[in-house]
């Protein structure tokens, strides 16, 4: 599919079927296998791609095959796809449809499934009725508050100006994209110990990492100004929020990947995401587990709200009746955050074993974006930054790694897990 102007609708772009010429899409540059720093070459290569857009005169994707060994893989494939073709969940599903299980070359990988929520039966009488009524009222109240805050954020309430907050106009700037691999088992250990979700833990780790990073930056600012640098250099009451993307598809449908890509599937592809304004509490906590507790409490409240559905419907309304720029995400937040589940077992792609999956974006109106993607026993952190605002993305990855380590150690030291769990 490609987009062409529709003369009947005043030049408005429309999707039309077209033939694909692979020479226009697949790039295989000739590389020196003995170069000094292949990791940095790949990083620079991807950064250079963010300086250009994808041609709208052909199907909007291209694949770059870099036959060079890095510290993470024997070779690297960089797939660039325009976001109009699908969101993270949709594109991950399409990618998985091209893979097969390493243990069974004929089998498609299994999909990540959310556990069904257990609902009480008809017993309970009047008490059960009031519980359900309270739950419904809570959802409507939370949604009302979130929608009001959304409008206030859009038209007035900006985040605190910090070293991580970019100015207007960063959507058109190039990006430096780096990634780091964490141990998913460490994340699950914290998750089980604190009765949380993987997303709760990773949001808590992100909050702790941002606090560490900003404390270091503000300490440097104090030092350069001739002031004494202390243990806690953070200003009070920092307002720092993320545009947190939410998949609106029903994960409970037990379909394999081949069924999901059929037109009759109940789980649709394309773009089907909403977003919530997710606040981070920036500060140095006495108990590092408070970062996870804070993320868990905020996440629980956001789940009892229709904010994500509201933002999706509003974006769809403005795109249909006005233009895409009216449906843009709020620029008043400091960062974007996205969590996408990846394959649960080792997979191959056209006969080649996949070492890792590291999706991210460029073109967003924020100078900082975190993607969190699981793959078997790995948790991949991908950081996309505008280097003019955040010149040290590798340091952010270090802070994420160190924060997870501190949180895991705190769980063990406080006796929240049995000694046989680690």
N, C-alpha and C positions, 0 to 999 in steps of 0.2 A: 504494500500500500504506500502511496505517496500523497502529498497535499498539493492541490492545484487550485488556482482562483476560479470561482464560479461566477461567470459573467451575469447570470440571471439574478444573482444576489449581490450585485455591486462589487464583485471581486473578492467576496468572502471565501476563505480557504475551505476546501472540502476534500474528503478522502476518496481516492479512486484507485482501482486495481491497476497494477503495472507489472511488467516483467523485470526481474532482478538480474543485473549484470554484475556478477561477483567481482569482476576486475575493479568496479567502482567502490567496492565495500571491503574487500580483504586486502590488507597491506602486510607485506612481509619484507621489512627492510633488511639489507645486508649489514651484519654486525660483526665486530671484532670479538671473537670468543675469548681473547686474552686481555681484554680491557681491564684497567686498574680497579674500577669500582662499579661492577654491574648493578648493584642495588641502587646506587645513586643515579646511574644512567636510566634505569627504569623509572625512578622517581621523577627525574627531569623530563623524560619522554611523556609521562602522563601529565605533568604540569604544562608542557608545551601544547598538549591536546586541548587543555582548558582555555587556551588563548584563541581558539577557533571554534566556530559553531559547525553544526552539521547541515549540509546542503539540503534545502527543502525541495529541490528539483528532482531528487531521487529518494527512495525509501530511506528514512532517517536513522540509519545505523551504520557502523563500520567496525571491523574487527582487525586488530593489530597483533600479529604473531611475532613475538620477540624471542628468537632462538638463542637464548643466553642464560647461563646458569646463575641463579641468585642464591642468597642464603636460605630462602624459603622453598625454592622449586627449581627443577631442571630447566624449565623455560616458562615464559609468561605470555598469557593471552589477555589483551585489553579489549574488552567489548564496550563500545560507546553507543548508547541508545538515547534518542530523544525522549524526554519524559512524557510526551503526548502519546507514546505507544503503550505506556503502562507504568504503574507504580512499582514499588520495591517487591511487594508480594507477587504481583503479576509476572514481573520479569524473572524473579527467582523460580517461579513455577515453570516458565518457559525454559529456563536454563536446565532445570531438573528433568524436563521432558527430553532433553538431549543427552542425559547421562544414564548410566546403568550401574547397578551395584557392583562393587569390586568383587564381592564374594559370589555373585551370580551374574555373569555378563549378559544374560538375557532378561533380567528383571529390572524394572524401573524402581527408583528409590521410593521409600515410603514417605508420606507427608507428615509433618509435625501436627499433632492433634491436641487441642485443648480439652481438658477433662470437662465433662458435662456437669453443670451445677446441679446439686441435689436439691430438689424442691420437696417441701413437706407434703404429706398426703392430705386427705380431706379431714383427718382427725385434728382435734385441737379446738374446734368450735369457735367461740367468740374471740378467744385469745389469738388464734391463727388469723382470723379476719382482721383484727387490729394490727397485727404484725405486717400483713400484706398492705393494709391501708397506709401504715406509717412508711413502709418502703416506697410506695408510689409517691406519697407526698414529699418524701426526702429527695427522690429523683427530680421531681418538678421544681423543688426549692433550689437544689444544687444547680439545675440547668438555668433557672432564672438568674441566679447570682453569677454563674459563669458567662452567660450571654451579656449581662450588664458589664462585667469586667472586660469582655471582648470588645465591646463598643468603646469603653473608656480607654482601653489600650490602643485601639485603632486610631482614635482621634486625639488622645491627650497623654496617656500614661506611658512614658518612656522608661526604659531601664536606666539604672545608674550608669554614668559614663565611667567605665573601667578600662584597663588596658586590653580587655578582650572584646569590648564593644566597638563595632565598626561604624563608620559614618554612612550616610545615605550614598548610594551609588556604587556600593561594592558588588552588586549583582553582576556587573560587567567586567570585573577584575579577574585576572588569572588566579588559579588555586594551586597550593602546594598540598599534595595528598600523601599521607604517610599512614602506616598501619603497624599494629603490634599484636602478637598472639599471647593470650592469657590461657590459663588452664581452666577449662569449663568445670572440672571436678571441684576446684576450689570455690567456684561460684555456687555450685550446687550444695556444697557443704554449708556455706553461709545461708543459703536459701532454706535448707531443711532445719538448720539450727534456729532460725528466726521466724519460721513459719511464713515465709514470704514467697515471692515469685522470682524467677531469674531476672525479669525486668526491674523489679524492686531493688535487687542487689546491685545491678549495673547502674541504675540511676543514682543509688547511694554512693557507689564507687566514683561516679562522675562528679557528684557534688563534693565529695572529699577531695578529689583531684583538683577541681577548680578552686577550692578554698586554699589548698597548698600552693597552687600556681600563682594565684592573686596575692597571697601573703608574701611570696618571694618577690613578685614584681613591685609591690608597694614598699617592701623593705629596701629594694634597690633605689626606688624614687626618693625615699627618705635619706638614704646614704648620699645620693648625688646632690641633695639639697643641704647637706651638712648636718642633718638631724641624726639622732641616735637610732640605730636599727635594733628593734627588740624582738621578742619571741612572737608577739602578735602585732602585726603591722597593718591589719585590715581596718578600714574605716567602718564605723557602725552603720547598721541599717542599709546594707547594699541590696538594692533591688536587682535581681538577676533571674531572668526567666528563659525558658526554652519553648520554642514551637515544637511540640511533641506530636509526631504523626501516629495515627491510629488506623489500623486496617479494619474496615467495616464488613469484611466478608465473614460468613458463618464457617468457622473452622470445624464445626461439629459434623459436617457432611463427610462421611467416610468414602471418599473417592480417591482413586489413584491419580497420578499425574496425567496419564493418557485420557482419563475421563474429564479432568478439569479443563482441558483445552478444547473440548467439544462444545459446540454451540448449545447443546441441550443440558450442559452441566449447570447445577444450581450455584456453583461457585464461579462467578464471572471474572474474566480477566479485564485488561484495561486499567483505568484509574478509578479506584473506589476507596479513597482514604479521606478521613477528616483529620482535624488536628485540635489539640488542646493547648492552652497556655499553662505551662507547668512551672511553678516557682521553685527555685533552689534556695536553700538557706545557707548562705555563705558565712563561714566562721570556723574557727579552730575549736573543735569539740573536746571536752575532757574525756568523753567516751566516744571513740570513733564509730561505734555501732549506732550512735544516734543519727548518723547520716542515712543508714539503711532504714531505721525506724521512721525518720522523717519522710523518706521516699515512699515507704510502704503506706503511711497514713495518707499522704497526698494522692498516691495512686489509687487507694481504696475509695477516696472521695470522688476522684475523677471517673471511676467506673460507675459510680452511682449518679451519673449525670449524662445528659444527651448532648453535651457540648460538641463532641466530635461529629455527631450526625447533623447538628445544626450548622456547623461550619462547612460541611460537605454540601448541604442543600443550598446554603447561601452562595458558595462558590459556583455551584452549578447554575443557580438563578442568574447571577451576574454575567457568567459566560454566555448564557443563552440570550439574554435581553440587552446586554451592554457590550462589554468586550473583556478579553482575558485579563487586561491590566487591572480592571475593577475587582477581579477575583484573586488578586495577589495576596500572599500571606503577610501578616503584620510585620513591619520592619522594626518595631519598637523593642522586640525581644533581643537578647544577646546571642543566642545560638539556636540552631536546629538540632533535633535529636530524633533518631529513628532506630527501631529495633526490628530486625527481620530474621526469623528462624531459617536456617539452612538445612542441608541434608543431614539426616541423623546417622548415616553410616558412610563409610568410605565409598566414593563413586569414581567412575571413569567417564571421560567425555571423548567420544569417538576413539576409544581404545587407549587414551592417555589418562593415567591416574591423576586425580585432582588433589593438589596439596592444600590449597586454601581458597576461599572465596572472599573477596573484599570489595563490596559495592559502595559507592558514594555518589555525590552530586557536585556539580558546579553550576553557577548561574543564580544561586540563591541570594536573597538580599541581606544575608548575615555574613559576617566575616569568619564565623566558626560553625562547624557542623560535626557532630559525632554520629557515626553509624556503629551499631553493635550487631554482629552476625555470628551465630553458632554454627559449627561444623564438626560433627562427631564429638570428640573430647576437647575441641578447641573453641575458644571465644575470641573472635577477631575484633579488634578495635580499629576503626578507620576514622582518621581526623582529616577534614578538609578545611583549609584556612586560606584567608587572604594574607599573604606574607607581609604586606604593608601594615597590617594591624597585629597579627600574631606571627612573629618571625621565628618562633621556637616550637613548632608542632611536635618535634621529637621529645621535647621536655614534657609536653602534655601527656604523651604516651608513657613516659617514665613515671609521671605522677599517677596515672591510672594504674600502672603496674604496682607501684609502691602502696597505693591506697588499698588495693585488693589484698595485698600481703598483710597490711596492718589490720584490716577488718577480719581477715581469716585468723590471724594470731589472737585477736581480741576474743573471737568466738571460742577458740580453744582455751585460752587462759581463764575465761570466765566460766568454763565448764558447761557451755551450752551444747556440746556434742560429746558423745561417748568416745573414749580413747580408741575404740575399734573402728570409728568412722573416718579416721585419717591416718 
